[in-house]
Amino acid sequence: MPSIEQKILSGGVKVVLVTDKNFKRNTASICFDIGRNTTTHREFSALHILEHLILEGNDDHPSPQEQLFKNNSEVNGEVNNEVIRFWITARQDDFYDNLEILSRLILKPTLNDLRLSQEKKVLAEELQEGLQSIEVVIGQRIEATLWPNSMYGQLEQAYESIQEITLEDLERVEQKLTKESKVLIILAGDFDKNRTLRLIERYWGSLKVQLAVKQDKLELAANLPQLSVIPTNFDQSICQIAYGYQKETEDRRTVALGLLNAYLSHPGLGLLTTELREKRKLVYSAQSWLEPSRTRGSFMIDTKFNNQKTKELTATLFELINRLEEGGVDKEKFEHIRISLIAALDEDSSEPEFWVYFLESTGLLDKDVTKDFDNYREILQELTATEVVKEAKILFQPKNLVIVVAGPYMPYEVEELKKYLLEILGTNVGCDTQTERYISWSRGVAARIRSLFGRKK
């Protein structure tokens, strides 16, 4: 097991050091407690543009990607619901120089109107690609239906805000990033701790610690269950069944939901994979996954299948859920999956990149994270099948449910599906009738983006 230490720089910034002689490379992550949940649409668009500009270089490092790639290093960034992060992965010989370059890029970005104009075009193309992906459209629909106040589900405001971004917006979010956000630095690898801490202190020690940004605690919609139908011309249909949940507690419930997810969709043992194996002509793929955040999450079952099989597939999925709730779990299968998860966890922990993601969400909270891995592993070993079934009963309720289907559905097929869901759920199911307008609107936004930024297609 790696050694995990937590240090505090002179200004209060938290640094987590994960060291192990067996690590073959070093990884550093610099993470800020600001994201979609703590900004307006306009601020988030500006933050996304800022993330791109930081990685594209400044006056001191006009071509950082070229310089870092030359020595086989990787550098990237991401902005999501909760955080914006930048990270590098490098060999030990290059690690210190690359960490210094990344720090300079973040703390001294070059912002001007020309770079802003160029980056708005790049971001517009990214958004256009997203609008043409049915998976993205479904994900947005689920988010908007489960969490009505979530900005992630409000495509129109988010995408149309791009054209409004000014240089002043960029400068304002840059100030918010480095002067008003909480910062967490995670370093994982086989490096000289004293040398690394001196370097980090030189660049980040003067930043004064901020209180953790208050994340929006979004409430589940009150009008669930809901059925959304998105008409498309695709040859296949896609169905996502999503259950939203609030995270009143942290560790134990999170681990229980992860074990429940594995019980459903483990590649060789999960219920979805084994039960649906006989229906290969019906189902092309089926999986479940968790999308957690600090205060909420969704549990999704995703399938791709032949167009006319929606009812049969939905029946199979709900039958599996009912069997899990009423009859408990197969104890032998449960233990096999638990052992498999522990083995996978131990294997993943041998890679420095694992620690960056594992420690990030709790690291931004005011707590010591040095024992987080041990606690997680211990809970995974202790959890009983009874606890997992209990979580399933809490989670798999109609009041938490959204079903989104996309495919070449006719109106009578939508009515049949709605009636069928009423029969198996035993409760009224709301039906989104605005989906056709929504798809037309999405295509319209793509066209407006092309016209605004001069892209011909």
Contacts in CASP RR format, 6 or more apart in sequence:
PFRMAT RR
TARGET T0000
AUTHOR 0000-0000-0000
METHOD contacts of the structure
MODEL  1
MPSIEQKILSGGVKVVLVTDKNFKRNTASICFDIGRNTTTHREFSALHIL
EHLILEGNDDHPSPQEQLFKNNSEVNGEVNNEVIRFWITARQDDFYDNLE
ILSRLILKPTLNDLRLSQEKKVLAEELQEGLQSIEVVIGQRIEATLWPNS
MYGQLEQAYESIQEITLEDLERVEQKLTKESKVLIILAGDFDKNRTLRLI
ERYWGSLKVQLAVKQDKLELAANLPQLSVIPTNFDQSICQIAYGYQKETE
DRRTVALGLLNAYLSHPGLGLLTTELREKRKLVYSAQSWLEPSRTRGSFM
IDTKFNNQKTKELTATLFELINRLEEGGVDKEKFEHIRISLIAALDEDSS
EPEFWVYFLESTGLLDKDVTKDFDNYREILQELTATEVVKEAKILFQPKN
LVIVVAGPYMPYEVEELKKYLLEILGTNVGCDTQTERYISWSRGVAARIR
SLFGRKK
1 20 0 8 1.000
1 349 0 8 1.000
1 373 0 8 1.000
2 18 0 8 1.000
2 19 0 8 1.000
2 20 0 8 1.000
2 23 0 8 1.000
2 188 0 8 1.000
2 189 0 8 1.000
2 349 0 8 1.000
2 355 0 8 1.000
3 17 0 8 1.000
3 18 0 8 1.000
3 19 0 8 1.000
3 20 0 8 1.000
4 16 0 8 1.000
4 17 0 8 1.000
4 18 0 8 1.000
4 355 0 8 1.000
4 369 0 8 1.000
4 370 0 8 1.000
4 373 0 8 1.000
5 16 0 8 1.000
5 17 0 8 1.000
5 19 0 8 1.000
5 193 0 8 1.000
5 370 0 8 1.000
6 14 0 8 1.000
6 15 0 8 1.000
6 16 0 8 1.000
6 17 0 8 1.000
6 368 0 8 1.000
6 369 0 8 1.000
6 370 0 8 1.000
7 14 0 8 1.000
7 15 0 8 1.000
7 16 0 8 1.000
7 17 0 8 1.000
7 197 0 8 1.000
8 14 0 8 1.000
8 15 0 8 1.000
9 15 0 8 1.000
9 200 0 8 1.000
9 201 0 8 1.000
9 204 0 8 1.000
9 205 0 8 1.000
9 207 0 8 1.000
10 201 0 8 1.000
10 205 0 8 1.000
10 206 0 8 1.000
11 205 0 8 1.000
11 206 0 8 1.000
11 207 0 8 1.000
11 208 0 8 1.000
11 209 0 8 1.000
12 205 0 8 1.000
12 207 0 8 1.000
12 208 0 8 1.000
12 209 0 8 1.000
13 183 0 8 1.000
13 184 0 8 1.000
13 185 0 8 1.000
13 204 0 8 1.000
13 205 0 8 1.000
13 207 0 8 1.000
13 209 0 8 1.000
14 183 0 8 1.000
14 184 0 8 1.000
14 185 0 8 1.000
14 209 0 8 1.000
14 363 0 8 1.000
15 185 0 8 1.000
15 186 0 8 1.000
15 187 0 8 1.000
15 197 0 8 1.000
15 200 0 8 1.000
16 184 0 8 1.000
16 185 0 8 1.000
16 186 0 8 1.000
16 187 0 8 1.000
16 359 0 8 1.000
16 363 0 8 1.000
16 369 0 8 1.000
16 370 0 8 1.000
17 187 0 8 1.000
17 188 0 8 1.000
17 193 0 8 1.000
17 196 0 8 1.000
17 197 0 8 1.000
18 186 0 8 1.000
18 187 0 8 1.000
18 188 0 8 1.000
18 189 0 8 1.000
18 352 0 8 1.000
18 355 0 8 1.000
18 359 0 8 1.000
19 188 0 8 1.000
19 189 0 8 1.000
19 190 0 8 1.000
19 191 0 8 1.000
19 193 0 8 1.000
20 189 0 8 1.000
20 190 0 8 1.000
20 350 0 8 1.000
20 352 0 8 1.000
21 190 0 8 1.000
22 190 0 8 1.000
22 350 0 8 1.000
23 188 0 8 1.000
23 189 0 8 1.000
23 190 0 8 1.000
23 350 0 8 1.000
23 351 0 8 1.000
23 352 0 8 1.000
24 190 0 8 1.000
25 89 0 8 1.000
25 90 0 8 1.000
25 91 0 8 1.000
25 92 0 8 1.000
25 189 0 8 1.000
25 352 0 8 1.000
26 89 0 8 1.000
26 90 0 8 1.000
26 91 0 8 1.000
26 92 0 8 1.000
26 95 0 8 1.000
26 187 0 8 1.000
26 188 0 8 1.000
26 189 0 8 1.000
26 190 0 8 1.000
26 191 0 8 1.000
26 352 0 8 1.000
27 87 0 8 1.000
27 88 0 8 1.000
27 89 0 8 1.000
27 186 0 8 1.000
27 187 0 8 1.000
27 188 0 8 1.000
27 189 0 8 1.000
27 352 0 8 1.000
27 353 0 8 1.000
27 355 0 8 1.000
27 356 0 8 1.000
28 87 0 8 1.000
28 88 0 8 1.000
28 95 0 8 1.000
28 99 0 8 1.000
28 102 0 8 1.000
28 185 0 8 1.000
28 186 0 8 1.000
28 187 0 8 1.000
28 188 0 8 1.000
29 85 0 8 1.000
29 86 0 8 1.000
29 87 0 8 1.000
29 184 0 8 1.000
29 185 0 8 1.000
29 186 0 8 1.000
29 187 0 8 1.000
29 356 0 8 1.000
29 360 0 8 1.000
30 85 0 8 1.000
30 86 0 8 1.000
30 87 0 8 1.000
30 102 0 8 1.000
30 103 0 8 1.000
30 106 0 8 1.000
30 183 0 8 1.000
30 184 0 8 1.000
30 185 0 8 1.000
30 204 0 8 1.000
31 83 0 8 1.000
31 84 0 8 1.000
31 85 0 8 1.000
31 86 0 8 1.000
31 183 0 8 1.000
31 184 0 8 1.000
31 185 0 8 1.000
31 186 0 8 1.000
31 360 0 8 1.000
31 364 0 8 1.000
32 83 0 8 1.000
32 84 0 8 1.000
32 85 0 8 1.000
32 177 0 8 1.000
32 181 0 8 1.000
32 182 0 8 1.000
32 183 0 8 1.000
33 82 0 8 1.000
33 83 0 8 1.000
33 181 0 8 1.000
33 182 0 8 1.000
33 183 0 8 1.000
33 184 0 8 1.000
33 210 0 8 1.000
33 212 0 8 1.000
33 213 0 8 1.000
33 364 0 8 1.000
34 47 0 8 1.000
34 83 0 8 1.000
34 84 0 8 1.000
34 176 0 8 1.000
34 177 0 8 1.000
34 180 0 8 1.000
34 181 0 8 1.000
34 213 0 8 1.000
35 44 0 8 1.000
35 47 0 8 1.000
35 79 0 8 1.000
35 80 0 8 1.000
35 81 0 8 1.000
35 82 0 8 1.000
35 83 0 8 1.000
35 84 0 8 1.000
36 44 0 8 1.000
36 79 0 8 1.000
36 80 0 8 1.000
36 81 0 8 1.000
36 82 0 8 1.000
36 151 0 8 1.000
36 152 0 8 1.000
37 81 0 8 1.000
37 82 0 8 1.000
37 151 0 8 1.000
37 215 0 8 1.000
37 216 0 8 1.000
37 293 0 8 1.000
38 82 0 8 1.000
38 213 0 8 1.000
38 214 0 8 1.000
38 215 0 8 1.000
38 216 0 8 1.000
39 47 0 8 1.000
39 151 0 8 1.000
39 173 0 8 1.000
41 151 0 8 1.000
41 154 0 8 1.000
41 157 0 8 1.000
41 158 0 8 1.000
41 161 0 8 1.000
42 161 0 8 1.000
42 164 0 8 1.000
42 165 0 8 1.000
42 169 0 8 1.000
43 169 0 8 1.000
43 172 0 8 1.000
43 173 0 8 1.000
43 176 0 8 1.000
44 79 0 8 1.000
44 151 0 8 1.000
44 158 0 8 1.000
44 161 0 8 1.000
45 123 0 8 1.000
45 158 0 8 1.000
45 161 0 8 1.000
45 162 0 8 1.000
45 164 0 8 1.000
45 165 0 8 1.000
46 165 0 8 1.000
46 169 0 8 1.000
46 170 0 8 1.000
46 172 0 8 1.000
46 173 0 8 1.000
47 79 0 8 1.000
47 84 0 8 1.000
47 173 0 8 1.000
47 177 0 8 1.000
48 79 0 8 1.000
48 123 0 8 1.000
49 116 0 8 1.000
49 119 0 8 1.000
49 120 0 8 1.000
49 123 0 8 1.000
49 165 0 8 1.000
49 170 0 8 1.000
50 109 0 8 1.000
50 111 0 8 1.000
50 170 0 8 1.000
50 173 0 8 1.000
50 174 0 8 1.000
50 177 0 8 1.000
51 77 0 8 1.000
51 78 0 8 1.000
51 79 0 8 1.000
51 84 0 8 1.000
51 86 0 8 1.000
52 119 0 8 1.000
52 122 0 8 1.000
52 123 0 8 1.000
53 109 0 8 1.000
53 110 0 8 1.000
53 111 0 8 1.000
53 115 0 8 1.000
53 116 0 8 1.000
53 119 0 8 1.000
53 170 0 8 1.000
54 86 0 8 1.000
54 105 0 8 1.000
54 106 0 8 1.000
54 109 0 8 1.000
55 64 0 8 1.000
55 65 0 8 1.000
55 75 0 8 1.000
55 76 0 8 1.000
55 77 0 8 1.000
55 86 0 8 1.000
55 105 0 8 1.000
56 64 0 8 1.000
56 65 0 8 1.000
56 115 0 8 1.000
56 119 0 8 1.000
57 63 0 8 1.000
57 64 0 8 1.000
57 105 0 8 1.000
57 109 0 8 1.000
57 110 0 8 1.000
58 104 0 8 1.000
58 105 0 8 1.000
58 108 0 8 1.000
58 109 0 8 1.000
58 110 0 8 1.000
59 108 0 8 1.000
59 110 0 8 1.000
60 104 0 8 1.000
60 108 0 8 1.000
61 67 0 8 1.000
61 101 0 8 1.000
61 104 0 8 1.000
61 105 0 8 1.000
64 75 0 8 1.000
64 101 0 8 1.000
64 105 0 8 1.000
65 75 0 8 1.000
67 101 0 8 1.000
68 74 0 8 1.000
68 75 0 8 1.000
68 88 0 8 1.000
68 90 0 8 1.000
68 98 0 8 1.000
68 101 0 8 1.000
71 90 0 8 1.000
71 91 0 8 1.000
71 94 0 8 1.000
71 98 0 8 1.000
72 90 0 8 1.000
72 91 0 8 1.000
72 94 0 8 1.000
73 88 0 8 1.000
73 89 0 8 1.000
73 90 0 8 1.000
73 91 0 8 1.000
73 94 0 8 1.000
73 98 0 8 1.000
74 88 0 8 1.000
74 89 0 8 1.000
74 90 0 8 1.000
75 86 0 8 1.000
75 87 0 8 1.000
75 88 0 8 1.000
75 98 0 8 1.000
75 102 0 8 1.000
76 86 0 8 1.000
76 87 0 8 1.000
77 84 0 8 1.000
77 85 0 8 1.000
77 86 0 8 1.000
77 87 0 8 1.000
78 84 0 8 1.000
78 85 0 8 1.000
79 85 0 8 1.000
81 152 0 8 1.000
81 293 0 8 1.000
82 215 0 8 1.000
82 293 0 8 1.000
82 294 0 8 1.000
82 361 0 8 1.000
83 360 0 8 1.000
83 364 0 8 1.000
84 177 0 8 1.000
85 360 0 8 1.000
86 102 0 8 1.000
86 105 0 8 1.000
86 106 0 8 1.000
87 356 0 8 1.000
88 95 0 8 1.000
88 98 0 8 1.000
88 99 0 8 1.000
88 102 0 8 1.000
89 352 0 8 1.000
89 353 0 8 1.000
90 98 0 8 1.000
90 99 0 8 1.000
92 190 0 8 1.000
92 191 0 8 1.000
95 191 0 8 1.000
96 191 0 8 1.000
96 195 0 8 1.000
96 196 0 8 1.000
96 199 0 8 1.000
99 196 0 8 1.000
99 199 0 8 1.000
99 200 0 8 1.000
100 199 0 8 1.000
100 203 0 8 1.000
103 199 0 8 1.000
103 200 0 8 1.000
103 203 0 8 1.000
103 204 0 8 1.000
104 203 0 8 1.000
106 178 0 8 1.000
107 178 0 8 1.000
107 203 0 8 1.000
109 174 0 8 1.000
111 167 0 8 1.000
111 170 0 8 1.000
111 171 0 8 1.000
111 174 0 8 1.000
112 167 0 8 1.000
113 167 0 8 1.000
116 165 0 8 1.000
116 166 0 8 1.000
116 167 0 8 1.000
116 170 0 8 1.000
120 162 0 8 1.000
120 163 0 8 1.000
120 165 0 8 1.000
120 453 0 8 1.000
121 453 0 8 1.000
121 454 0 8 1.000
121 455 0 8 1.000
123 162 0 8 1.000
124 162 0 8 1.000
124 449 0 8 1.000
124 450 0 8 1.000
124 452 0 8 1.000
124 453 0 8 1.000
124 455 0 8 1.000
125 453 0 8 1.000
125 455 0 8 1.000
127 159 0 8 1.000
127 162 0 8 1.000
127 449 0 8 1.000
128 446 0 8 1.000
128 449 0 8 1.000
128 450 0 8 1.000
128 455 0 8 1.000
130 136 0 8 1.000
131 137 0 8 1.000
131 155 0 8 1.000
131 159 0 8 1.000
131 442 0 8 1.000
131 443 0 8 1.000
131 445 0 8 1.000
131 446 0 8 1.000
132 446 0 8 1.000
134 230 0 8 1.000
134 232 0 8 1.000
134 234 0 8 1.000
134 238 0 8 1.000
134 406 0 8 1.000
135 238 0 8 1.000
137 230 0 8 1.000
137 406 0 8 1.000
137 438 0 8 1.000
137 439 0 8 1.000
137 442 0 8 1.000
138 230 0 8 1.000
138 238 0 8 1.000
138 240 0 8 1.000
138 404 0 8 1.000
138 406 0 8 1.000
139 240 0 8 1.000
139 404 0 8 1.000
140 152 0 8 1.000
140 153 0 8 1.000
140 155 0 8 1.000
141 153 0 8 1.000
141 228 0 8 1.000
141 230 0 8 1.000
141 404 0 8 1.000
141 432 0 8 1.000
141 435 0 8 1.000
141 438 0 8 1.000
142 240 0 8 1.000
142 242 0 8 1.000
142 298 0 8 1.000
142 300 0 8 1.000
142 402 0 8 1.000
142 404 0 8 1.000
143 150 0 8 1.000
143 152 0 8 1.000
143 153 0 8 1.000
143 298 0 8 1.000
144 150 0 8 1.000
144 152 0 8 1.000
144 153 0 8 1.000
144 154 0 8 1.000
145 221 0 8 1.000
145 224 0 8 1.000
145 226 0 8 1.000
145 228 0 8 1.000
145 402 0 8 1.000
145 404 0 8 1.000
145 432 0 8 1.000
146 220 0 8 1.000
146 221 0 8 1.000
146 224 0 8 1.000
146 242 0 8 1.000
146 244 0 8 1.000
146 298 0 8 1.000
146 402 0 8 1.000
147 153 0 8 1.000
147 218 0 8 1.000
147 219 0 8 1.000
147 220 0 8 1.000
147 221 0 8 1.000
147 296 0 8 1.000
148 221 0 8 1.000
149 216 0 8 1.000
149 218 0 8 1.000
149 219 0 8 1.000
150 218 0 8 1.000
151 157 0 8 1.000
151 158 0 8 1.000
155 442 0 8 1.000
155 445 0 8 1.000
156 441 0 8 1.000
156 445 0 8 1.000
159 445 0 8 1.000
159 449 0 8 1.000
160 445 0 8 1.000
160 448 0 8 1.000
162 449 0 8 1.000
163 452 0 8 1.000
178 207 0 8 1.000
180 210 0 8 1.000
181 210 0 8 1.000
181 213 0 8 1.000
182 209 0 8 1.000
182 210 0 8 1.000
182 211 0 8 1.000
182 212 0 8 1.000
182 213 0 8 1.000
182 364 0 8 1.000
183 204 0 8 1.000
183 207 0 8 1.000
183 209 0 8 1.000
183 210 0 8 1.000
184 360 0 8 1.000
184 363 0 8 1.000
184 364 0 8 1.000
185 200 0 8 1.000
185 204 0 8 1.000
186 355 0 8 1.000
186 356 0 8 1.000
186 359 0 8 1.000
186 360 0 8 1.000
186 363 0 8 1.000
187 196 0 8 1.000
187 200 0 8 1.000
188 352 0 8 1.000
188 353 0 8 1.000
188 354 0 8 1.000
188 355 0 8 1.000
188 356 0 8 1.000
189 352 0 8 1.000
212 364 0 8 1.000
212 365 0 8 1.000
212 366 0 8 1.000
215 293 0 8 1.000
215 294 0 8 1.000
215 295 0 8 1.000
217 295 0 8 1.000
217 296 0 8 1.000
218 295 0 8 1.000
218 296 0 8 1.000
219 246 0 8 1.000
220 244 0 8 1.000
220 245 0 8 1.000
220 246 0 8 1.000
220 296 0 8 1.000
220 399 0 8 1.000
220 400 0 8 1.000
223 430 0 8 1.000
224 398 0 8 1.000
224 399 0 8 1.000
224 400 0 8 1.000
224 401 0 8 1.000
224 402 0 8 1.000
225 398 0 8 1.000
225 399 0 8 1.000
225 401 0 8 1.000
225 402 0 8 1.000
225 403 0 8 1.000
225 421 0 8 1.000
225 425 0 8 1.000
225 427 0 8 1.000
225 429 0 8 1.000
225 430 0 8 1.000
226 401 0 8 1.000
226 402 0 8 1.000
226 403 0 8 1.000
226 429 0 8 1.000
226 430 0 8 1.000
226 431 0 8 1.000
226 432 0 8 1.000
227 403 0 8 1.000
227 404 0 8 1.000
227 405 0 8 1.000
227 417 0 8 1.000
227 418 0 8 1.000
227 421 0 8 1.000
227 429 0 8 1.000
227 430 0 8 1.000
227 431 0 8 1.000
227 432 0 8 1.000
228 402 0 8 1.000
228 403 0 8 1.000
228 404 0 8 1.000
228 405 0 8 1.000
228 431 0 8 1.000
228 432 0 8 1.000
228 435 0 8 1.000
229 404 0 8 1.000
229 405 0 8 1.000
229 406 0 8 1.000
229 409 0 8 1.000
229 414 0 8 1.000
229 417 0 8 1.000
229 431 0 8 1.000
229 432 0 8 1.000
229 435 0 8 1.000
230 404 0 8 1.000
230 405 0 8 1.000
230 406 0 8 1.000
230 407 0 8 1.000
230 435 0 8 1.000
230 438 0 8 1.000
230 439 0 8 1.000
231 406 0 8 1.000
231 407 0 8 1.000
231 408 0 8 1.000
231 409 0 8 1.000
231 435 0 8 1.000
231 436 0 8 1.000
231 439 0 8 1.000
232 406 0 8 1.000
232 407 0 8 1.000
232 408 0 8 1.000
232 439 0 8 1.000
233 408 0 8 1.000
234 406 0 8 1.000
234 407 0 8 1.000
234 408 0 8 1.000
235 307 0 8 1.000
236 284 0 8 1.000
236 304 0 8 1.000
236 305 0 8 1.000
236 306 0 8 1.000
236 307 0 8 1.000
236 407 0 8 1.000
237 304 0 8 1.000
237 305 0 8 1.000
237 306 0 8 1.000
237 307 0 8 1.000
237 309 0 8 1.000
237 310 0 8 1.000
237 405 0 8 1.000
237 406 0 8 1.000
237 407 0 8 1.000
237 408 0 8 1.000
237 409 0 8 1.000
238 302 0 8 1.000
238 303 0 8 1.000
238 304 0 8 1.000
238 405 0 8 1.000
238 406 0 8 1.000
238 407 0 8 1.000
239 302 0 8 1.000
239 303 0 8 1.000
239 305 0 8 1.000
239 310 0 8 1.000
239 313 0 8 1.000
239 314 0 8 1.000
239 403 0 8 1.000
239 404 0 8 1.000
239 405 0 8 1.000
239 406 0 8 1.000
240 300 0 8 1.000
240 301 0 8 1.000
240 302 0 8 1.000
240 303 0 8 1.000
240 403 0 8 1.000
240 404 0 8 1.000
240 405 0 8 1.000
241 300 0 8 1.000
241 301 0 8 1.000
241 314 0 8 1.000
241 317 0 8 1.000
241 401 0 8 1.000
241 402 0 8 1.000
241 403 0 8 1.000
242 298 0 8 1.000
242 299 0 8 1.000
242 300 0 8 1.000
242 301 0 8 1.000
242 401 0 8 1.000
242 402 0 8 1.000
242 403 0 8 1.000
242 404 0 8 1.000
243 298 0 8 1.000
243 299 0 8 1.000
243 300 0 8 1.000
243 395 0 8 1.000
243 396 0 8 1.000
243 397 0 8 1.000
243 400 0 8 1.000
243 401 0 8 1.000
243 402 0 8 1.000
244 296 0 8 1.000
244 297 0 8 1.000
244 298 0 8 1.000
244 299 0 8 1.000
244 395 0 8 1.000
244 400 0 8 1.000
244 402 0 8 1.000
245 257 0 8 1.000
245 296 0 8 1.000
245 297 0 8 1.000
245 298 0 8 1.000
245 299 0 8 1.000
245 394 0 8 1.000
245 395 0 8 1.000
245 400 0 8 1.000
246 295 0 8 1.000
246 296 0 8 1.000
247 253 0 8 1.000
247 254 0 8 1.000
247 292 0 8 1.000
247 293 0 8 1.000
247 294 0 8 1.000
247 295 0 8 1.000
247 296 0 8 1.000
247 297 0 8 1.000
250 362 0 8 1.000
251 375 0 8 1.000
251 376 0 8 1.000
251 379 0 8 1.000
252 379 0 8 1.000
252 383 0 8 1.000
252 387 0 8 1.000
253 391 0 8 1.000
254 292 0 8 1.000
255 376 0 8 1.000
255 379 0 8 1.000
255 380 0 8 1.000
255 383 0 8 1.000
256 383 0 8 1.000
256 387 0 8 1.000
256 388 0 8 1.000
256 391 0 8 1.000
257 290 0 8 1.000
257 292 0 8 1.000
257 299 0 8 1.000
257 391 0 8 1.000
257 395 0 8 1.000
258 290 0 8 1.000
259 337 0 8 1.000
259 338 0 8 1.000
259 341 0 8 1.000
259 380 0 8 1.000
259 383 0 8 1.000
259 388 0 8 1.000
260 299 0 8 1.000
260 388 0 8 1.000
260 391 0 8 1.000
260 392 0 8 1.000
260 395 0 8 1.000
261 288 0 8 1.000
261 289 0 8 1.000
261 290 0 8 1.000
261 299 0 8 1.000
262 270 0 8 1.000
262 337 0 8 1.000
262 340 0 8 1.000
262 341 0 8 1.000
263 270 0 8 1.000
263 271 0 8 1.000
263 324 0 8 1.000
263 329 0 8 1.000
263 333 0 8 1.000
263 334 0 8 1.000
263 337 0 8 1.000
263 388 0 8 1.000
264 270 0 8 1.000
264 271 0 8 1.000
264 272 0 8 1.000
264 288 0 8 1.000
264 301 0 8 1.000
264 320 0 8 1.000
265 271 0 8 1.000
265 272 0 8 1.000
265 273 0 8 1.000
265 286 0 8 1.000
265 287 0 8 1.000
265 288 0 8 1.000
265 289 0 8 1.000
266 273 0 8 1.000
266 337 0 8 1.000
266 340 0 8 1.000
267 273 0 8 1.000
268 274 0 8 1.000
269 333 0 8 1.000
269 336 0 8 1.000
269 337 0 8 1.000
269 340 0 8 1.000
270 333 0 8 1.000
270 337 0 8 1.000
271 320 0 8 1.000
271 324 0 8 1.000
272 286 0 8 1.000
272 287 0 8 1.000
272 288 0 8 1.000
272 301 0 8 1.000
272 317 0 8 1.000
272 320 0 8 1.000
273 286 0 8 1.000
275 316 0 8 1.000
275 320 0 8 1.000
276 282 0 8 1.000
276 283 0 8 1.000
276 286 0 8 1.000
276 316 0 8 1.000
279 316 0 8 1.000
281 306 0 8 1.000
282 305 0 8 1.000
282 306 0 8 1.000
282 309 0 8 1.000
282 312 0 8 1.000
282 313 0 8 1.000
283 303 0 8 1.000
283 304 0 8 1.000
283 305 0 8 1.000
283 309 0 8 1.000
283 313 0 8 1.000
284 303 0 8 1.000
284 304 0 8 1.000
284 305 0 8 1.000
285 302 0 8 1.000
285 303 0 8 1.000
285 304 0 8 1.000
286 301 0 8 1.000
286 302 0 8 1.000
286 303 0 8 1.000
287 301 0 8 1.000
287 302 0 8 1.000
287 303 0 8 1.000
288 299 0 8 1.000
288 300 0 8 1.000
288 301 0 8 1.000
288 302 0 8 1.000
289 299 0 8 1.000
289 300 0 8 1.000
289 302 0 8 1.000
290 297 0 8 1.000
290 298 0 8 1.000
290 299 0 8 1.000
290 300 0 8 1.000
291 297 0 8 1.000
291 298 0 8 1.000
291 300 0 8 1.000
293 361 0 8 1.000
294 361 0 8 1.000
294 365 0 8 1.000
299 395 0 8 1.000
301 317 0 8 1.000
303 313 0 8 1.000
303 317 0 8 1.000
305 313 0 8 1.000
307 407 0 8 1.000
307 408 0 8 1.000
310 405 0 8 1.000
310 409 0 8 1.000
310 413 0 8 1.000
310 417 0 8 1.000
311 416 0 8 1.000
311 417 0 8 1.000
311 420 0 8 1.000
314 403 0 8 1.000
314 417 0 8 1.000
314 420 0 8 1.000
314 421 0 8 1.000
314 424 0 8 1.000
315 420 0 8 1.000
315 424 0 8 1.000
318 424 0 8 1.000
318 425 0 8 1.000
321 392 0 8 1.000
321 396 0 8 1.000
324 389 0 8 1.000
324 392 0 8 1.000
324 396 0 8 1.000
325 389 0 8 1.000
325 392 0 8 1.000
325 393 0 8 1.000
325 396 0 8 1.000
327 389 0 8 1.000
328 385 0 8 1.000
328 389 0 8 1.000
329 385 0 8 1.000
329 388 0 8 1.000
329 389 0 8 1.000
331 385 0 8 1.000
334 385 0 8 1.000
334 388 0 8 1.000
338 380 0 8 1.000
338 381 0 8 1.000
338 383 0 8 1.000
341 380 0 8 1.000
342 377 0 8 1.000
342 380 0 8 1.000
342 381 0 8 1.000
345 376 0 8 1.000
345 377 0 8 1.000
345 380 0 8 1.000
348 354 0 8 1.000
349 355 0 8 1.000
349 358 0 8 1.000
349 373 0 8 1.000
358 372 0 8 1.000
358 373 0 8 1.000
358 376 0 8 1.000
359 369 0 8 1.000
359 372 0 8 1.000
362 369 0 8 1.000
362 372 0 8 1.000
363 369 0 8 1.000
398 425 0 8 1.000
398 426 0 8 1.000
398 427 0 8 1.000
398 429 0 8 1.000
401 425 0 8 1.000
403 421 0 8 1.000
403 429 0 8 1.000
405 417 0 8 1.000
409 417 0 8 1.000
414 431 0 8 1.000
418 429 0 8 1.000
418 430 0 8 1.000
418 431 0 8 1.000
421 429 0 8 1.000
422 428 0 8 1.000
422 429 0 8 1.000
449 455 0 8 1.000
450 456 0 8 1.000
450 457 0 8 1.000
END
